[in-house]
Amino acid sequence: MQRLQVHSLKVVTLRCRFKRVPSETAFFSNFLAAVRHKARTGRDAEQMHQRLIHRMCEMADAKNATQILLFAAEAQNFSNCEYEWLRDAR
């Protein structure tokens, strides 16, 4: 069994808000804000997704780690499509 050294992981808290109509760009904008990316807005969800992946890699590299720890606060507010977007953001 591999042991995680939590002190070497970057911890991110994603606040999951209920939305009547989920939007991929709003989802990635919220996630980019959670990882404190400077460019949090945009019209192209794919570009936002790429910015998110790049930022998470930067965060892990800064801690000399290969993982980050994500807490999804109020995750029950996510719709099925938002769970899919979250799953794809790895």
C-alpha positions in Angstrom: 0.0 0.0 0.0 1.4 3.4 -1.0 1.3 6.1 1.6 0.5 9.7 0.6 2.5 12.4 2.2 -0.2 15.0 2.5 2.2 17.8 3.4 3.6 17.5 -0.1 0.3 17.8 -1.9 -1.3 21.0 -3.1 -4.9 21.2 -1.7 -7.7 22.8 -3.8 -11.2 23.5 -2.7 -13.8 23.7 -5.4 -17.1 25.2 -4.4 -20.0 23.5 -6.2 -22.9 25.7 -6.7 -26.3 24.7 -8.0 -27.2 25.9 -11.4 -30.5 25.5 -13.2 -28.7 25.2 -16.5 -25.1 24.0 -16.2 -22.6 25.7 -18.5 -19.2 24.2 -19.4 -17.6 27.6 -19.5 -19.1 28.6 -16.1 -17.9 25.3 -14.7 -14.3 25.8 -15.9 -14.3 29.4 -14.8 -15.3 28.4 -11.3 -12.5 25.7 -11.3 -9.9 28.1 -12.7 -10.9 30.5 -9.8 -10.4 27.6 -7.3 -6.8 27.0 -8.6 -6.2 30.8 -8.6 -5.5 31.1 -12.3 -5.3 34.7 -13.6 -7.3 34.1 -16.7 -10.6 32.7 -15.3 -13.0 33.7 -18.0 -13.3 32.9 -21.7 -15.7 31.7 -24.4 -13.9 28.5 -25.4 -14.4 25.7 -22.9 -11.6 23.7 -24.5 -9.1 26.5 -24.0 -10.3 26.9 -20.4 -9.9 23.2 -19.9 -6.3 23.3 -21.1 -5.5 26.3 -18.9 -6.9 24.3 -15.9 -4.8 21.3 -16.7 -1.7 23.4 -17.2 -2.3 25.2 -13.9 -2.8 22.0 -11.9 0.4 20.6 -13.3 2.2 23.8 -12.2 0.8 23.5 -8.8 1.9 19.9 -8.4 5.3 20.7 -9.8 5.7 23.5 -7.3 5.3 20.9 -4.5 7.4 18.4 -6.3 4.4 16.1 -6.5 2.5 14.2 -9.1 -1.0 14.8 -7.6 -3.1 17.5 -6.1 -5.9 17.0 -3.5 -9.3 18.3 -4.6 -12.1 18.9 -2.1 -15.5 19.4 -3.9 -17.6 21.3 -1.3 -21.3 20.7 -1.8 -20.7 18.3 -4.6 -24.3 17.1 -4.5 -25.1 20.3 -6.3 -23.4 19.1 -9.4 -25.4 17.8 -12.4 -24.4 14.7 -14.2 -22.7 16.7 -17.0 -20.7 18.7 -14.4 -19.5 15.4 -12.9 -18.4 14.4 -16.4 -16.5 17.7 -16.8 -14.9 17.2 -13.4 -13.8 13.7 -14.4 -12.3 15.0 -17.7 -10.3 17.6 -15.8 -7.6 15.1 -14.8 
